[in-house]
């Protein structure tokens, strides 16, 4: 089974997500998010609420059910939308091997 591959052609969807991480997403962005959130991972980035509606920690959720969630040291968020944006960037890097650089949008 082939998997959707995220490329520079998807930078417009990255910008869409970074502009508005929650709510309705276009079909193109939803396709990117489905790939990022899909099952083909050794771990998934997740947020752990340290203080409800105030402080979140970045963690890695292992593939194997029942395994311990690993808190990523020194990564603390006080804004949920900034946390969602950071996880998007991390997933982008993991899938493409490149940092998310929106200045490349529209370049071949």
C-alpha positions as CSV (number, residue, x, y, z in Angstrom):
1,X,0.0,0.0,0.0
2,X,1.5,3.4,-0.9
3,X,1.4,6.2,1.5
4,X,0.9,9.9,0.7
5,X,4.4,11.5,0.7
6,X,4.6,15.1,2.1
7,X,6.7,17.4,-0.2
8,X,7.3,21.1,-0.8
9,X,4.0,21.0,-2.8
10,X,2.3,20.8,0.6
11,X,3.8,24.0,2.0
12,X,0.5,25.8,1.3
13,X,-1.2,23.4,3.7
14,X,1.6,23.9,6.3
15,X,0.9,27.6,6.1
16,X,-2.8,27.0,6.5
17,X,-2.3,24.9,9.6
18,X,0.2,27.4,11.2
19,X,-2.3,30.2,10.5
20,X,-5.2,28.3,12.1
21,X,-4.3,25.0,13.9
22,X,-7.9,24.2,15.1
23,X,-11.2,24.1,13.4
24,X,-12.1,23.3,9.8
25,X,-9.2,22.2,7.5
26,X,-9.2,22.1,3.7
27,X,-9.1,18.6,2.1
28,X,-5.4,19.1,1.2
29,X,-4.5,20.0,4.8
30,X,-6.6,17.1,6.1
31,X,-4.6,14.7,3.8
32,X,-1.3,16.0,5.3
33,X,-2.6,15.7,8.8
34,X,-3.9,12.2,8.2
35,X,-0.4,11.2,7.0
36,X,1.2,12.9,10.0
37,X,-1.2,11.3,12.5
38,X,-1.2,7.9,10.8
39,X,0.0,4.5,12.2
40,X,3.4,4.3,10.6
41,X,5.4,5.7,13.6
42,X,7.8,4.4,16.2
43,X,6.2,7.1,18.5
44,X,3.8,10.0,18.2
45,X,4.2,13.4,19.7
46,X,1.5,14.2,22.2
47,X,0.7,16.9,24.7
48,X,0.4,16.2,28.4
49,X,-1.4,18.8,30.5
50,X,0.7,19.6,33.5
51,X,-1.7,22.4,34.6
52,X,-5.2,22.4,33.1
53,X,-5.6,25.1,30.4
54,X,-2.3,26.6,31.3
55,X,0.8,24.4,30.9
56,X,1.5,21.5,28.5
57,X,4.5,19.2,28.2
58,X,5.7,17.6,25.0
59,X,5.8,13.8,25.2
60,X,6.4,10.8,23.0
61,X,3.7,8.1,22.9
62,X,5.2,4.8,22.0
63,X,3.7,2.6,19.3
64,X,3.2,-0.3,21.7
65,X,0.1,0.0,23.8
66,X,0.8,0.1,27.5
67,X,4.3,1.4,27.1
68,X,5.4,4.4,29.2
69,X,4.9,7.9,27.7
70,X,8.2,9.7,27.6
71,X,8.2,13.4,28.5
72,X,10.6,15.4,26.3
73,X,12.9,17.4,28.6
74,X,12.9,21.2,28.6
75,X,9.9,21.5,26.3
76,X,7.1,23.4,28.0
77,X,4.2,25.3,26.4
78,X,1.9,28.0,27.9
79,X,-0.1,28.4,24.7
80,X,-2.0,25.4,23.3
81,X,-1.9,26.7,19.7
82,X,1.8,27.3,19.9
83,X,2.2,23.7,21.1
84,X,0.1,22.4,18.2
85,X,2.2,24.4,15.8
86,X,5.4,23.0,17.2
87,X,4.2,19.4,17.0
88,X,3.3,20.1,13.3
89,X,6.8,21.3,12.6
90,X,8.3,18.3,14.4
91,X,6.2,15.9,12.4
92,X,7.0,17.7,9.2
93,X,10.8,17.4,9.9
94,X,10.4,13.7,10.8
95,X,8.5,12.9,7.6
96,X,10.5,15.1,5.1
97,X,13.9,15.2,6.7
98,X,13.8,19.0,6.4
99,X,12.9,21.8,8.7
100,X,9.6,23.5,7.8
101,X,10.6,26.6,5.8
102,X,7.6,28.5,4.5
103,X,9.9,30.9,2.5
104,X,10.2,28.0,0.0
105,X,6.5,28.0,-0.7
106,X,5.9,28.3,-4.4
107,X,9.5,27.3,-5.4
108,X,10.1,24.2,-7.5
